[in-house]
């Protein structure tokens, strides 16, 4: 049997597509949602402007305001995943480990909004860490490499007939 780059490219393309189909669908689907996260409050809550851009409250007031929201289930600082300070909007977003976000006015300490934040969950699905800590390195990274090989083999399959036609027209 003679070696053929075209046959190798087709076989690589064919079998590689089976390997990357599911991870690619996950990445594309979640990627679309992440691109739209600022457009839909269902994915990521809108940021509410505080009453002043000058912060006047401290960490204790921020904690007390966030802990007052039952849905956030904050009983200690350990229940808080992160604080996202938006000084230009006069607000701090308190993200609890259970996915709830509490927006607190940096001037008054008032709770401006409470909403469930899905963008972090979608991001963890997108990069594979949702499934298992090693999934991003052992499933999603190899899938990306295989996808790159598919891109190169697909470009070869696309360009090969054009190159043949060009060669024929020159002779």
TORTIDO-510011 format. One record per residue: residue number from 1; residue in one letter; x, y, z of N, C-alpha, C in turn. Coordinates in nm, 4 decimals, padded with zeros to 6 digits, m for minus. Example, Ala and Ser with C-alpha at 12.3 -4.5 7.8 and 13.67 -1.06 7.14 Angstrom:
(site 1; "A"; (01.3190; m00.5690; 00.7800); (01.2300; m00.4500; 00.7800); (01.3200; m00.3300; 00.7800))
(site 2; "S"; (01.2850; m00.2250; 00.7080); (01.3670; m00.1060; 00.7140); (01.2900; 00.0030; 00.7870))
//
This chain:
(site 1; "X"; (00.0843; m00.1176; 00.0000); (00.0000; 00.0000; 00.0000); (00.0890; 00.1241; 00.0000))
(site 2; "X"; (00.0602; 00.2176; m00.0866); (00.1385; 00.3408; m00.0971); (00.0947; 00.4409; 00.0088))
(site 3; "X"; (00.1947; 00.5141; 00.0587); (00.1655; 00.6196; 00.1568); (00.1027; 00.7396; 00.0863))
(site 4; "X"; (m00.0022; 00.7933; 00.1466); (m00.0704; 00.9082; 00.0885); (m00.1030; 01.0080; 00.2001))
(site 5; "X"; (m00.0558; 01.1309; 00.1831); (m00.0872; 01.2366; 00.2808); (m00.2368; 01.2621; 00.2862))
(site 6; "X"; (m00.2998; 01.2526; 00.1694); (m00.4435; 01.2773; 00.1631); (m00.5201; 01.1719; 00.2443))
(site 7; "X"; (m00.4817; 01.0445; 00.2288); (m00.5472; 00.9363; 00.3029); (m00.5227; 00.9524; 00.4535))
(site 8; "X"; (m00.3979; 00.9864; 00.4907); (m00.3655; 01.0068; 00.6318); (m00.4458; 01.1230; 00.6902))
(site 9; "X"; (m00.4573; 01.2315; 00.6146); (m00.5328; 01.3474; 00.6611); (m00.6806; 01.3122; 00.6789))
(site 10; "X"; (m00.7365; 01.2370; 00.5851); (m00.8775; 01.1974; 00.5960); (m00.9009; 01.1065; 00.7158))
(site 11; "X"; (m00.8143; 01.0070; 00.7330); (m00.8303; 00.9154; 00.8465); (m00.8119; 00.9892; 00.9790))
(site 12; "X"; (m00.7133; 01.0759; 00.9857); (m00.6893; 01.1547; 01.1073); (m00.8117; 01.2401; 01.1374))
(site 13; "X"; (m00.8604; 01.3053; 01.0360); (m00.9769; 01.3927; 01.0507); (m01.0991; 01.3119; 01.0969))
(site 14; "X"; (m01.1190; 01.1964; 01.0378); (m01.2351; 01.1124; 01.0667); (m01.2331; 01.0636; 01.2120))
(site 15; "X"; (m01.1249; 01.0007; 01.2547); (m01.1178; 00.9432; 01.3887); (m01.1029; 01.0497; 01.4973))
(site 16; "X"; (m01.0317; 01.1553; 01.4650); (m01.0133; 01.2624; 01.5636); (m01.1464; 01.3308; 01.5949))
(site 17; "X"; (m01.2333; 01.3390; 01.4958); (m01.3631; 01.4038; 01.5196); (m01.4442; 01.3283; 01.6239))
(site 18; "X"; (m01.4312; 01.1967; 01.6274); (m01.5005; 01.1180; 01.7298); (m01.4441; 01.1460; 01.8693))
(site 19; "X"; (m01.3136; 01.1636; 01.8782); (m01.2483; 01.1868; 02.0076); (m01.2873; 01.3211; 02.0695))
(site 20; "X"; (m01.3028; 01.4224; 01.9871); (m01.3232; 01.5573; 02.0408); (m01.4686; 01.6040; 02.0371))
(site 21; "X"; (m01.5578; 01.5219; 01.9880); (m01.6964; 01.5665; 01.9690); (m01.7623; 01.6144; 02.0983))
(site 22; "X"; (m01.7626; 01.5343; 02.2025); (m01.8311; 01.5721; 02.3267); (m01.7621; 01.6894; 02.3966))
(site 23; "X"; (m01.6285; 01.6825; 02.4189); (m01.5657; 01.7995; 02.4819); (m01.5827; 01.9273; 02.4001))
(site 24; "X"; (m01.5797; 01.9164; 02.2696); (m01.5970; 02.0340; 02.1848); (m01.7379; 02.0906; 02.1974))
(site 25; "X"; (m01.8388; 02.0049; 02.2024); (m01.9758; 02.0526; 02.2206); (m01.9923; 02.1227; 02.3551))
(site 26; "X"; (m01.9282; 02.0687; 02.4596); (m01.9333; 02.1318; 02.5924); (m01.8676; 02.2693; 02.5881))
(site 27; "X"; (m01.7493; 02.2771; 02.5272); (m01.6757; 02.4041; 02.5213); (m01.7515; 02.5074; 02.4376))
(site 28; "X"; (m01.8055; 02.4664; 02.3250); (m01.8795; 02.5607; 02.2402); (m02.0076; 02.6074; 02.3094))
(site 29; "X"; (m02.0826; 02.5137; 02.3649); (m02.2088; 02.5501; 02.4306); (m02.1889; 02.6440; 02.5482))
(site 30; "X"; (m02.0934; 02.6103; 02.6348); (m02.0674; 02.6968; 02.7503); (m01.9996; 02.8260; 02.7080))
(site 31; "X"; (m01.9194; 02.8202; 02.6031); (m01.8543; 02.9417; 02.5527); (m01.9560; 03.0431; 02.5036))
(site 32; "X"; (m02.0594; 02.9946; 02.4373); (m02.1662; 03.0837; 02.3911); (m02.2350; 03.1497; 02.5114))
(site 33; "X"; (m02.2636; 03.0692; 02.6135); (m02.3266; 03.1258; 02.7337); (m02.2357; 03.2290; 02.8012))
(site 34; "X"; (m02.1052; 03.2009; 02.8067); (m02.0126; 03.2959; 02.8696); (m02.0002; 03.4252; 02.7888))
(site 35; "X"; (m02.0100; 03.4141; 02.6566); (m02.0066; 03.5349; 02.5738); (m02.1292; 03.6227; 02.5992))
(site 36; "X"; (m02.2382; 03.5601; 02.6401); (m02.3631; 03.6328; 02.6626); (m02.3880; 03.6665; 02.8091))
(site 37; "X"; (m02.2924; 03.6397; 02.8978); (m02.3181; 03.6539; 03.0418); (m02.3552; 03.7951; 03.0840))
(site 38; "X"; (m02.3040; 03.8962; 03.0180); (m02.3388; 04.0344; 03.0532); (m02.4738; 04.0757; 02.9954))
(site 39; "X"; (m02.5248; 03.9958; 02.9026); (m02.6517; 04.0273; 02.8369); (m02.7717; 03.9698; 02.9110))
(site 40; "X"; (m02.7486; 03.8657; 02.9900); (m02.8582; 03.7977; 03.0583); (m02.8298; 03.7881; 03.2071))
(site 41; "X"; (m02.9144; 03.8499; 03.2890); (m02.8969; 03.8464; 03.4342); (m02.9114; 03.7045; 03.4889))
(site 42; "X"; (m02.9754; 03.6148; 03.4152); (m02.9879; 03.4757; 03.4573); (m02.8501; 03.4105; 03.4692))
(site 43; "X"; (m02.7563; 03.4511; 03.3832); (m02.6211; 03.3946; 03.3858); (m02.5359; 03.4666; 03.4898))
(site 44; "X"; (m02.5307; 03.5980; 03.4803); (m02.4548; 03.6785; 03.5758); (m02.5369; 03.8021; 03.6094))
(site 45; "X"; (m02.5674; 03.8216; 03.7376); (m02.6515; 03.9357; 03.7763); (m02.5909; 04.0698; 03.7325))
(site 46; "X"; (m02.6784; 04.1622; 03.6922); (m02.6341; 04.2975; 03.6581); (m02.5729; 04.3629; 03.7817))
(site 47; "X"; (m02.4767; 04.4510; 03.7580); (m02.4164; 04.5264; 03.8681); (m02.5006; 04.6508; 03.8927))
(site 48; "X"; (m02.5460; 04.6650; 04.0176); (m02.6274; 04.7800; 04.0566); (m02.5339; 04.8904; 04.1067))
(site 49; "X"; (m02.5575; 05.0130; 04.0678); (m02.4759; 05.1249; 04.1150); (m02.5099; 05.1580; 04.2596))
(site 50; "X"; (m02.4050; 05.1830; 04.3375); (m02.4238; 05.2259; 04.4752); (m02.4602; 05.3724; 04.4818))
(site 51; "X"; (m02.4825; 05.4229; 04.6033); (m02.5262; 05.5613; 04.6203); (m02.4117; 05.6608; 04.6075))
(site 52; "X"; (m02.2876; 05.6133; 04.6235); (m02.1726; 05.7030; 04.6154); (m02.0510; 05.6241; 04.5691))
(site 53; "X"; (m01.9605; 05.6910; 04.5000); (m01.8376; 05.6261; 04.4570); (m01.7303; 05.6309; 04.5650))
(site 54; "X"; (m01.7612; 05.6940; 04.6765); (m01.6667; 05.7059; 04.7873); (m01.6993; 05.5995; 04.8923))
(site 55; "X"; (m01.6158; 05.4936; 04.9029); (m01.6443; 05.3889; 05.0018); (m01.6282; 05.4416; 05.1446))
(site 56; "X"; (m01.7276; 05.4140; 05.2274); (m01.7210; 05.4596; 05.3665); (m01.7399; 05.3468; 05.4663))
(site 57; "X"; (m01.7741; 05.2264; 05.4189); (m01.7941; 05.1152; 05.5119); (m01.6733; 05.0223; 05.5097))
(site 58; "X"; (m01.6575; 04.9445; 05.6144); (m01.5462; 04.8514; 05.6247); (m01.5897; 04.7074; 05.6030))
(site 59; "X"; (m01.4943; 04.6164; 05.6241); (m01.5210; 04.4745; 05.6026); (m01.6299; 04.4212; 05.6953))
(site 60; "X"; (m01.6356; 04.4692; 05.8162); (m01.7364; 04.4201; 05.9106); (m01.8776; 04.4519; 05.8611))
(site 61; "X"; (m01.8976; 04.5743; 05.8101); (m02.0293; 04.6121; 05.7576); (m02.0627; 04.5325; 05.6308))
(site 62; "X"; (m01.9619; 04.5098; 05.5478); (m01.9839; 04.4299; 05.4264); (m02.0263; 04.2886; 05.4661))
(site 63; "X"; (m01.9535; 04.2300; 05.5608); (m01.9864; 04.0947; 05.6077); (m02.1275; 04.0893; 05.6669))
(site 64; "X"; (m02.1600; 04.1842; 05.7526); (m02.2925; 04.1853; 05.8172); (m02.4051; 04.1975; 05.7150))
(site 65; "X"; (m02.3856; 04.2815; 05.6134); (m02.4883; 04.2977; 05.5099); (m02.5068; 04.1672; 05.4328))
(site 66; "X"; (m02.3955; 04.1053; 05.3939); (m02.4039; 03.9806; 05.3173); (m02.4624; 03.8682; 05.4028))
(site 67; "X"; (m02.4240; 03.8618; 05.5297); (m02.4734; 03.7563; 05.6195); (m02.6220; 03.7716; 05.6488))
(site 68; "X"; (m02.6755; 03.8905; 05.6291); (m02.8185; 03.9125; 05.6538); (m02.9062; 03.8501; 05.5456))
(site 69; "X"; (m02.8472; 03.8096; 05.4351); (m02.9217; 03.7481; 05.3250); (m02.9220; 03.5969; 05.3457))
(site 70; "X"; (m03.0391; 03.5437; 05.3771); (m03.0523; 03.4020; 05.4103); (m03.0064; 03.3094; 05.2976))
(site 71; "X"; (m03.0396; 03.3433; 05.1731); (m03.0066; 03.2573; 05.0590); (m02.8559; 03.2392; 05.0412))
(site 72; "X"; (m02.7771; 03.3385; 05.0811); (m02.6320; 03.3302; 05.0647); (m02.5683; 03.2325; 05.1623))
(site 73; "X"; (m02.6382; 03.2004; 05.2702); (m02.5908; 03.1033; 05.3703); (m02.4513; 03.1384; 05.4230))
(site 74; "X"; (m02.4328; 03.2645; 05.4593); (m02.3041; 03.3106; 05.5121); (m02.3135; 03.3159; 05.6642))
(site 75; "X"; (m02.2336; 03.2298; 05.7288); (m02.2288; 03.2284; 05.8756); (m02.0900; 03.2616; 05.9277))
(site 76; "X"; (m01.9910; 03.2626; 05.8366); (m01.8551; 03.3026; 05.8733); (m01.7829; 03.3482; 05.7457))
(site 77; "X"; (m01.6636; 03.4042; 05.7619); (m01.5862; 03.4479; 05.6461); (m01.5515; 03.3291; 05.5562))
(site 78; "X"; (m01.5468; 03.2077; 05.6122); (m01.5171; 03.0887; 05.5326); (m01.6243; 03.0598; 05.4280))
(site 79; "X"; (m01.7439; 03.1123; 05.4475); (m01.8531; 03.0913; 05.3525); (m01.8462; 03.1863; 05.2330))
(site 80; "X"; (m01.7533; 03.2811; 05.2376); (m01.7388; 03.3794; 05.1296); (m01.6261; 03.3367; 05.0372))
(site 81; "X"; (m01.6607; 03.3221; 04.9090); (m01.5612; 03.2829; 04.8093); (m01.4732; 03.4013; 04.7707))
(site 82; "X"; (m01.5387; 03.5174; 04.7468); (m01.4613; 03.6361; 04.7071); (m01.5431; 03.7622; 04.7250))
(site 83; "X"; (m01.4697; 03.8727; 04.7331); (m01.5282; 04.0067; 04.7316); (m01.4814; 04.0724; 04.6034))
(site 84; "X"; (m01.5738; 04.1236; 04.5264); (m01.5418; 04.1914; 04.4012); (m01.5810; 04.3378; 04.4185))
(site 85; "X"; (m01.4815; 04.4218; 04.4435); (m01.5075; 04.5635; 04.4686); (m01.5115; 04.6386; 04.3370))
(site 86; "X"; (m01.6211; 04.7064; 04.3137); (m01.6370; 04.7920; 04.1963); (m01.6470; 04.9355; 04.2472))
(site 87; "X"; (m01.5312; 04.9944; 04.2775); (m01.5277; 05.1283; 04.3368); (m01.5937; 05.2326; 04.2470))
(site 88; "X"; (m01.5765; 05.2191; 04.1158); (m01.6349; 05.3168; 04.0237); (m01.7879; 05.3116; 04.0243))
(site 89; "X"; (m01.8444; 05.2014; 04.0708); (m01.9901; 05.1882; 04.0789); (m02.0389; 05.1970; 04.2228))
(site 90; "X"; (m01.9457; 05.2062; 04.3175); (m01.9840; 05.2194; 04.4576); (m02.0459; 05.0945; 04.5158))
(site 91; "X"; (m02.0013; 04.9777; 04.4693); (m02.0619; 04.8526; 04.5133); (m01.9540; 04.7456; 04.5330))
(site 92; "X"; (m01.9807; 04.6543; 04.6242); (m01.8974; 04.5355; 04.6404); (m01.9878; 04.4147; 04.6205))
(site 93; "X"; (m01.9416; 04.3209; 04.5387); (m02.0166; 04.1976; 04.5155); (m01.9571; 04.0917; 04.6073))
(site 94; "X"; (m02.0392; 04.0361; 04.6931); (m01.9961; 03.9315; 04.7845); (m02.0465; 03.7988; 04.7277))
(site 95; "X"; (m01.9552; 03.7132; 04.6861); (m01.9909; 03.5836; 04.6255); (m01.9719; 03.4754; 04.7299))
(site 96; "X"; (m02.0805; 03.4070; 04.7644); (m02.0727; 03.2984; 04.8624); (m02.0392; 03.1670; 04.7914))
(site 97; "X"; (m01.9952; 03.0709; 04.8689); (m01.9576; 02.9414; 04.8108); (m02.0769; 02.8663; 04.7516))
(site 98; "X"; (m02.1984; 02.9012; 04.7902); (m02.3151; 02.8310; 04.7356); (m02.3663; 02.8938; 04.6054))
(site 99; "X"; (m02.2938; 02.9922; 04.5514); (m02.3286; 03.0501; 04.4218); (m02.4096; 03.1783; 04.4270))
(site 100; "X"; (m02.4514; 03.2206; 04.5452); (m02.5300; 03.3436; 04.5560); (m02.4387; 03.4642; 04.5624))
(site 101; "X"; (m02.4833; 03.5722; 04.4999); (m02.4092; 03.6985; 04.4989); (m02.4933; 03.8040; 04.5687))
(site 102; "X"; (m02.4310; 03.8726; 04.6632); (m02.4971; 03.9813; 04.7356); (m02.4222; 04.1090; 04.7004))
(site 103; "X"; (m02.4926; 04.2080; 04.6447); (m02.4297; 04.3355; 04.6120); (m02.4609; 04.4351; 04.7231))
(site 104; "X"; (m02.3531; 04.4932; 04.7777); (m02.3649; 04.5821; 04.8935); (m02.3152; 04.7212; 04.8546))
(site 105; "X"; (m02.3927; 04.8222; 04.8905); (m02.3555; 04.9614; 04.8674); (m02.2353; 04.9950; 04.9551))
(site 106; "X"; (m02.1271; 05.0449; 04.8943); (m02.0044; 05.0761; 04.9681); (m02.0155; 05.2008; 05.0546))
(site 107; "X"; (m02.1197; 05.2794; 05.0346); (m02.1371; 05.4004; 05.1155); (m02.2313; 05.3773; 05.2334))
(site 108; "X"; (m02.3377; 05.2995; 05.2104); (m02.4403; 05.2841; 05.3145); (m02.4419; 05.1464; 05.3800))
(site 109; "X"; (m02.3854; 05.0466; 05.3152); (m02.3918; 04.9104; 05.3671); (m02.5230; 04.8412; 05.3359))
(site 110; "X"; (m02.6071; 04.9051; 05.2573); (m02.7370; 04.8495; 05.2200); (m02.7182; 04.7389; 05.1160))
(site 111; "X"; (m02.7970; 04.6321; 05.1269); (m02.7977; 04.5263; 05.0257); (m02.8756; 04.5789; 04.9057))
(site 112; "X"; (m02.8075; 04.5896; 04.7923); (m02.8704; 04.6430; 04.6714); (m02.9385; 04.5342; 04.5887))
(site 113; "X"; (m02.8787; 04.4149; 04.5902); (m02.9343; 04.3065; 04.5085); (m02.8809; 04.1737; 04.5589))
(site 114; "X"; (m02.9648; 04.0733; 04.5489); (m02.9258; 03.9356; 04.5781); (m02.9708; 03.8509; 04.4602))
(site 115; "X"; (m02.8793; 03.7726; 04.4052); (m02.9150; 03.6884; 04.2901); (m02.8198; 03.5701; 04.2822))
(site 116; "X"; (m02.8669; 03.4636; 04.2205); (m02.7829; 03.3468; 04.1986); (m02.6942; 03.3735; 04.0777))
(site 117; "X"; (m02.5658; 03.3441; 04.0902); (m02.4683; 03.3701; 03.9841); (m02.4277; 03.2376; 03.9198))
(site 118; "X"; (m02.4673; 03.2166; 03.7955); (m02.4407; 03.0917; 03.7251); (m02.3134; 03.0957; 03.6411))
(site 119; "X"; (m02.2573; 03.2122; 03.6176); (m02.1423; 03.2235; 03.5278); (m02.0210; 03.1445; 03.5774))
(site 120; "X"; (m02.0003; 03.1364; 03.7086); (m01.8858; 03.0612; 03.7609); (m01.9044; 02.9112; 03.7387))
(site 121; "X"; (m02.0253; 02.8626; 03.7561); (m02.0545; 02.7221; 03.7286); (m02.0339; 02.6917; 03.5801))
(site 122; "X"; (m02.0845; 02.7790; 03.4946); (m02.0696; 02.7604; 03.3498); (m01.9218; 02.7622; 03.3124))
(site 123; "X"; (m01.8443; 02.8505; 03.3735); (m01.7005; 02.8570; 03.3457); (m01.6297; 02.7287; 03.3880))
(site 124; "X"; (m01.6685; 02.6716; 03.5022); (m01.6046; 02.5472; 03.5468); (m01.6405; 02.4299; 03.4551))
(site 125; "X"; (m01.7606; 02.4315; 03.3987); (m01.7975; 02.3302; 03.2993); (m01.7168; 02.3542; 03.1718))
(site 126; "X"; (m01.7029; 02.4800; 03.1334); (m01.6314; 02.5185; 03.0118); (m01.4868; 02.4708; 03.0131))
(site 127; "X"; (m01.4181; 02.4859; 03.1267); (m01.2771; 02.4456; 03.1307); (m01.2559; 02.3018; 03.1790))
(site 128; "X"; (m01.3654; 02.2325; 03.2148); (m01.3566; 02.0922; 03.2523); (m01.3380; 02.0671; 03.3997))
(site 129; "X"; (m01.3057; 02.1684; 03.4781); (m01.2796; 02.1471; 03.6200); (m01.4050; 02.1050; 03.6968))
(site 130; "X"; (m01.5235; 02.1305; 03.6440); (m01.6489; 02.0876; 03.7062); (m01.6544; 01.9353; 03.7184))
(site 131; "X"; (m01.6059; 01.8658; 03.6157); (m01.6165; 01.7209; 03.6090); (m01.5163; 01.6513; 03.7017))
(site 132; "X"; (m01.3948; 01.7025; 03.7041); (m01.2882; 01.6473; 03.7884); (m01.1716; 01.7444; 03.7789))
(site 133; "X"; (m01.0944; 01.7593; 03.8876); (m00.9810; 01.8537; 03.8820); (m00.8817; 01.8243; 03.7690))
(site 134; "X"; (m00.8680; 01.6980; 03.7304); (m00.7730; 01.6640; 03.6241); (m00.8362; 01.6617; 03.4846))
(site 135; "X"; (m00.9670; 01.6820; 03.4762); (m01.0355; 01.6753; 03.3468); (m00.9831; 01.7793; 03.2490))
(site 136; "X"; (m00.9495; 01.8986; 03.2990); (m00.9020; 02.0022; 03.2065); (m00.7685; 01.9633; 03.1441))
(site 137; "X"; (m00.6835; 01.8909; 03.2185); (m00.5528; 01.8517; 03.1650); (m00.5556; 01.7192; 03.0886))
(site 138; "X"; (m00.6453; 01.6284; 03.1262); (m00.6450; 01.4955; 03.0667); (m00.7561; 01.4726; 02.9650))
(site 139; "X"; (m00.8521; 01.5624; 02.9577); (m00.9585; 01.5488; 02.8572); (m00.9661; 01.6729; 02.7680))
(site 140; "X"; (m00.9799; 01.7909; 02.8302); (m01.0017; 01.9121; 02.7512); (m00.8758; 01.9598; 02.6795))
(site 141; "X"; (m00.7593; 01.9520; 02.7432); (m00.6341; 01.9907; 02.6758); (m00.6025; 01.8969; 02.5598))
(site 142; "X"; (m00.6054; 01.7636; 02.5793); (m00.5825; 01.6762; 02.4633); (m00.6849; 01.6970; 02.3523))
(site 143; "X"; (m00.8094; 01.7243; 02.3898); (m00.9114; 01.7508; 02.2875); (m00.8761; 01.8746; 02.2066))
(site 144; "X"; (m00.8220; 01.9758; 02.2741); (m00.7799; 02.0976; 02.2031); (m00.6646; 02.0679; 02.1078))
(site 145; "X"; (m00.5709; 01.9840; 02.1501); (m00.4583; 01.9473; 02.0635); (m00.5087; 01.8672; 01.9435))
(site 146; "X"; (m00.5993; 01.7713; 01.9695); (m00.6567; 01.6930; 01.8595); (m00.7337; 01.7847; 01.7649))
(site 147; "X"; (m00.8041; 01.8814; 01.8191); (m00.8776; 01.9761; 01.7359); (m00.7810; 02.0568; 01.6479))
(site 148; "X"; (m00.6663; 02.0923; 01.7022); (m00.5647; 02.1627; 01.6229); (m00.5148; 02.0741; 01.5087))
(site 149; "X"; (m00.4924; 01.9460; 01.5368); (m00.4514; 01.8517; 01.4318); (m00.5606; 01.8410; 01.3258))
(site 150; "X"; (m00.6863; 01.8376; 01.3712); (m00.7973; 01.8325; 01.2758); (m00.8020; 01.9573; 01.1880))
(site 151; "X"; (m00.7748; 02.0724; 01.2494); (m00.7728; 02.1972; 01.1727); (m00.6660; 02.1913; 01.0648))
(site 152; "X"; (m00.5465; 02.1451; 01.1007); (m00.4368; 02.1368; 01.0042); (m00.4700; 02.0354; 00.8949))
(site 153; "X"; (m00.5226; 01.9177; 00.9334); (m00.5561; 01.8176; 00.8321); (m00.6720; 01.8661; 00.7439))
(site 154; "X"; (m00.7668; 01.9374; 00.8028); (m00.8773; 01.9922; 00.7245); (m00.8303; 02.0979; 00.6260))
(site 155; "X"; (m00.7373; 02.1828; 00.6702); (m00.6809; 02.2825; 00.5786); (m00.6049; 02.2143; 00.4646))
(site 156; "X"; (m00.5340; 02.1066; 00.4971); (m00.4636; 02.0317; 00.3927); (m00.5641; 01.9738; 00.2929))
(site 157; "X"; (m00.6716; 01.9121; 00.3455); (m00.7720; 01.8539; 00.2562); (m00.8398; 01.9607; 00.1705))
(site 158; "X"; (m00.8530; 02.0804; 00.2250); (m00.9118; 02.1911; 00.1498); (m00.8150; 02.2425; 00.0424))
(site 159; "X"; (m00.6883; 02.2572; 00.0814); (m00.5898; 02.3176; m00.0088); (m00.5376; 02.2207; m00.1145))
(site 160; "X"; (m00.5339; 02.0941; m00.0840); (m00.4737; 01.9957; m00.1749); (m00.5341; 01.9985; m00.3150))
(site 161; "X"; (m00.6668; 01.9966; m00.3321); (m00.7211; 02.0039; m00.4691); (m00.6876; 02.1362; m00.5389))
(site 162; "X"; (m00.6820; 02.2447; m00.4625); (m00.6463; 02.3738; m00.5221); (m00.5028; 02.3721; m00.5729))
(site 163; "X"; (m00.4138; 02.3122; m00.4963); (m00.2727; 02.3027; m00.5363); (m00.2602; 02.2172; m00.6620))
(site 164; "X"; (m00.3338; 02.1062; m00.6681); (m00.3309; 02.0191; m00.7862); (m00.3790; 02.0963; m00.9088))
(site 165; "X"; (m00.4886; 02.1722; m00.8942); (m00.5401; 02.2516; m01.0071); (m00.4410; 02.3580; m01.0511))
(site 166; "X"; (m00.3772; 02.4221; m00.9560); (m00.2768; 02.5231; m00.9910); (m00.1595; 02.4610; m01.0662))
(site 167; "X"; (m00.1135; 02.3476; m01.0210); (m00.0020; 02.2797; m01.0880); (m00.0403; 02.2401; m01.2314))
(site 168; "X"; (m00.1625; 02.1912; m01.2475); (m00.2089; 02.1515; m01.3813); (m00.2172; 02.2721; m01.4744))
(site 169; "X"; (m00.2607; 02.3854; m01.4198); (m00.2745; 02.5037; m01.5050); (m00.1380; 02.5614; m01.5448))
(site 170; "X"; (m00.0328; 02.5348; m01.4697); (00.1012; 02.5860; m01.5011); (00.1739; 02.4972; m01.6028))
(site 171; "X"; (00.1238; 02.3738; m01.6193); (00.1946; 02.2845; m01.7132); (00.1240; 02.2745; m01.8435))
//
